[in-house]
Amino acid sequence: MIHGKPQLECSMVAGRSRAGSTHNIVFHKEKAVSDPIKNRYDFALVFDVQDGNPNGDPDAGNLPRVDAETGQGIVTDVCLKRKVRNYVQLIKECEPRFDIYIKEKAVLGRAHFAAFKKLGIDPGQESTCRVPAGLKESFAELTLPDGLQFTLGEEDSEGVLVVAADADKKVISDWLKEDKPGKEIANLIKTAMKNAKPRKPTAEETKRGRTQMCEDFYDIRTFGAVLALKSAPNCGQVRGPVQMTFGRSVDPIVTLEHSITRMAVATEAEAEKQGGDNRTMGRKNTVPYGIYVAHGFISPHLAAQTGFSQDDLDLFWEALKNMFEHDRSAARGLMASRKLFVFKHTSALGNAPAHVLFDLIKAKKNDDNKPPRAFSDYTITAPKPPELPKGVELIEMI
């Protein structure tokens, strides 16, 4: 004891990953992988919504997104890519090469450490601290956050606190503020945290980490990702071969707001206030009907860098065709992929500008005097082979 306080003895140990955590990533021996694609592709996805909200804006009370000047509806590229990710995750169940990096409730740094562990790269230095016998019981009763691990010693002996090299120090600091475990315990944890340091990887290690992340995660080698995190090994940045635009409605849309009633209340206080009527009023925003067009581009040069293969491309087309079938909710209404036009170039650089190809696809309302309420109210036309530029093939997948 020093000045009436427990003496803290801390040390650093290199090369171990997060204490007490599991990464939920299982690596298996991989199947044969097809070669990266060799052709450039441009595509147009036509989808529609009926009595639903295709993409609410959280900054506008979750109203459907609208171009303020033209009145056209908008669905962001992020929204569409989220549906592709969800479809792949559903179909492939995160099997090797088809895990998803950006998924619900994911802690991104764990994937970085898992990749470095798989490659045998030292992630940094963890910190160990002796816990005085007098604090053992207090520590044992705590539910420690991820990155901290406490091990009981023998009777009347000290315990051991381990702070992992990859511990998220902000999460631990927030936990200390919320749970208030006591001054002595808090000081001990803070002291141990100072000595836990992730190691900055070399340029070669960063490159290897980036390659491994592309190999493990479908969405990284497809859409790319920023893999430079402060709290995890730096895996650089990946520019994905598949890029998508916002979806934009062919015509201006109308946004409707509906009053809805729930025949229940959440608390006894609400029930007493309403005298047993027990009703809760709410609002729901929908688009009566809108047909949207989103465009996309696939680069074989970037595919070679990420390992995006023909198998990956086939899965991407499958996702675009079926993603709305597995994204049903009351808020979405009736959404469906109606047309998928794919322009395949014979060369890697491409044989015609993308905008020229997209202009060949026409979506026209059949009756200008009637508000559209179904896909049959529109006519979608695509160019015939003689109208296509030389070296470009049109594949109508839907």
N, C-alpha and C positions, 0 to 999 in steps of 0.2 A: 504494500500500500504506500502511496506517495501523497502526502498532504490529505490523508483521509479518503482518497479516491482509489478505485481499483487500478492496478498497474496494467497498462495495455501493451502487449507485445505482438507486433504485426510483422508479417513478412510477405514477400511476393514470390509467386511460383509461376513460371512461364509454361505456356503451351496447353492449357486446359480450356474447355469451352464453358458455357454458362452453367453455373452450379445449380443443380436441382431442376434443370429444365429439360424438356424434350422438344425436338424440332419438328415432329410430325412429318418428317420427310424420310421415306424409306428408299434406299437405292438397291436396285437389282441389276443383274447382268442384262444388258440391253440387247434387243433384237437388232437385226440388220436394218440400217437406216438408209433410205433412198438418197440419192445425190441431190444437192441444191438445184432449184429450178434454173432453166437456161433462157426462158423467154420472158419478155415483158408482158404484163397484163394491165388493162384498164377495165373498170367495170362500173355498171350503174345498177343500183338496187332500188326497185320501186316497191314501196310498202304503203299500207293505208291504215287508218284508224276510224272506227265508228263508235260514237258515244263513249269516248274514253279520253284520257289525258296521256299522250304519248311520251311527254318529257316535261315534268313540272319545273318551274323556276323557283327555287327556295327563297330568292330575294324578292319575289313578287307574290307571296302567299301561295306558292305552288301552282300558280296559274300556268296553263300551257304556254310554252315559249313562242313569242311572236315577234316578227320584224316590225318595229314600231312605224316604219315609213310605208311599207308595202302591205302589211297585214298578213303576210305569208307566215305559216307555221314553221317552227324550227325544232329539229331534234339534233342534239349535239353528237359529235363523233364519239365522245366519251361514253354517252348512253348506249350507242350501238356496239361499241367494243366491249362494254360491260356484258351485254347479252351474248356476244360471241364467247367471252370468257366463261360465263355461266353454263353455256351449252357444252363447251369442251370439258369443263369440270364435271358436268353431269354424265356425259357419255363415257369419258375416259377414267373417271373416278381417281384422278391425280396419280395415275400409274406413271412409271418412269418415262421421262421425256415429255409428259403431258400434264405435269403439275402446273398450277396457276400461281403466279407471283402476287398479283394484285387481286386478292380475294377477300371476302368478308371477314373482318376481325383478325386479319393477318398481322403479325409482327414482322415487318420486312427484314429487320436485322438478323433474325434467326436463320433465314435462308442463306444469308451471306456467310455466317459462321459455319453452317452445315456444308456449304461449298468448299470453304477453306479446310474444314476438317476432312472432307473426302479427298482433297488434294494433298493432305499432310502438311499444310502450311500453318506455322505457329501463329495463333490469333493474338497473343499478347501475354500479359502478366496478370494473374489473379492475386488476390490479397488474402492472407489468412491471419486471423487474430485470436488470441487466447481469451476465452470468456471466463472471468473469475467464478469460482464455485458458488458464490453468493448470488450470481445472476443467472445461473443455469436454469432454474425452475421458471424464471420470468421469460427467458428466451424460448424455452420449450413450449410455453403456452401461446406464443405468438404465431400468427400465420404470416410468414415472411413473403415479401414480393419476389417475383422472378428475378434471379441474379444473386440472391442471398441464400445461404445454406448454413444451418446450424447443426453441429454434431455433438451429442452428449458424450462426456468423458466418463470415466469410472466414478463410483461413489466418492464424494468429498474431493474430487479432482476437478480441474478446469474443463470447460467445453471448448469447441473450436468454431469460429465464425469464418465462413469463406465468402468473399465477394468475387464473382466471376470477372474475367477480363472484359467480357462483353456485356456486363451489367449496365442497364440503362439507369444512369445516376439520377436523372430527373424523375423517373418513376419512383425510385427509392426515396428521394427527397420529398416527393408529394405524399408518399405513404407515411413518412415520419410526421408530416404536418397533420395528416388526417387521423392516424391511429394514436399518435402521442404515446409511444411505448414507455416513456420515462426518460429523464435526463441522462442517467448513466448509460442506458442502452443506446439512446440516440447518439451520444458522444462516441461510444465505442464503434457504432456503425459508420459514423462520419469519418472517423480516423481510418477505419479499414478501407473506406471508399477512396480515400486520397491515394492509396497505394495500388489500387487496381487500375491498370492502364492497358488499353488495347494497343497493339503494335501497328504502326503505319506500314502497310505492305510496300514492297518494292514495285517498280514499274512492271517487271516481269510477272510478279505475283498477281498484280492487278489484272494483267492481261489473261493470265490463267484462270483467275476467278471469273472474269467476264465470259470467257469461253465456256466454263462449267455452268454458269447461270443460264446461258443460251441453250446449252444441252439439256438442262433439267426442266426448264420452264417454257411451255408452249407460247405464252403471251409475250415473253421477252424476245424470243427469236422471231415472233410474228410482228408485234407492234413496237418493239424496242422498250427501253426504260432507262431512267436515270438511276444508276446503281452506286452513286457516291453518297453514302450516309455518314453522318458524324459519329454515330454510335455503333457502327459495324465496319468490318473491313471494306475498303474502297474497291469496288469492282468496275469503276469507270462509268461509261455511258454507252448505251447500245442504240443505234438508229435502226429501227425496224424496217423490213422491206415492204410491209403493208401499211399504207396510210389511207385514211378516210376523211371525207369532208362532212360538214353538217348535212343532215337531211333537210330539205326545204320543200314546202308544199307547192304544188303546181299553181294553185289559186289561193287567194286570201282565205283565211279560215275565220269562223265565228267561234268565240269561246263563250260557253254558257255556264252559269252558276246556279246550282240547284240546292234548295234547302232539304235536308234529310233529318229524320227523327230516329233516335234510339229509345226504345221503350224500357229504359233502365237508367239508373244513376250510379255514380261511383261510390258515394259516401252516405252515411246515415244523415249527416247534416243537410245534404241536398234533398234527401227524401223528406225530412221534416219541413224544409222550406217550401216544398211543393205540395205538402199536405197529402202525400201518397200518390200523387199523379205520376211521379217518376218518369219524366221524359227529359231527354237531352237533345238539343238541337245542334245541327252541324251544317257544313257547306261542302259541296262537291263540285269540282270544275271539270267540264268535258268539252270536247270538240265533236259536234254532230257528225261531221265527216271531213276527212282530209286525205289526199293522196300525196305522198312525199317521195322525193328522189334524192338519194345520196350517191356520191361518186367515190371511187377508190382507185388506187394505183399500187402496182406490185412491181418492185425492182429486183431483177435477178442479181444485180451487182451487190446490193445489200443482203440479198438472200445468201449469197456465197459467204458473207462475213458472219452471219448468224447461224448458218446451217439450216435455213428454212427450205424444206424439201418438198418433193411432189406429194408425199403423203400428208405433209402439213397443209399444203395448198388444197388438196381434196377435202380435208377436214374443215378448212375455212369455208369452202363453198357449201359444204353440208350445213355448217353453222348458220350461214346467211339465209339459207332456205328454210331452216327449221327453228331458228332461235325464238321466234314469237310463240311457237307452239308450247314452249316450256317456260313462258314468262307471263302466264295468265294471272290476272288479278282484277278485282272489281274496278280499280282505278284505271286500268289499261283499256277497258272496254273490249272491242273486237279489233285486234291487230293481226296483220298477216303480210308475209312477203309475197308480192304479186308477180313481180318480174325480176329476173336477174340476167342482165346482158353482160357478157364477158367478151372483150376484144383481146384476142391473142395475137401478138406480134411474132413474126418469124425470126426476129433478131432480138438481142439483149438490149440494144439501145432504143428499139422501137422503130416503126415504119411510118408513123403519122402522129401528129400532136394529139394529146388526149382530148382537148377541147373540141377539136374538129370531129372526133369520133362521137363525143357526147351530143354534139349538135345534131347528129343524124337520128337520134331517138326523139320522138315527138309524143307528147301527152296532151290530148285535147279533149275538152269537155264537149259532149254531144249536143247539149242544149244550153245555150247561153241564158235563156230565160228561166231556167229551172235550177234551183240550188241542188248541187250534187249530194246524194245520200248513199251511194253505193258505187262499187268499182265498175259496174256496168254503165254508169253515167259517163265514163271516159273511154276513149279509144287510144291505145298505146301502139305506136308503129315503130318498127325498126328497119334499117336499110337492108336491101337485098344485096347479094354478092357483087353484082356489077357496080353498085354505088359505093362499095368499100374501097378505101385506098389499097394500093398494091402491097402485099405482104401482111395484111391484117385479116384475120378470120373472126367472124362474129359467132359466138356460142350462146344460144339462148337456153339457159339452164332451168328457167321456170317459164 
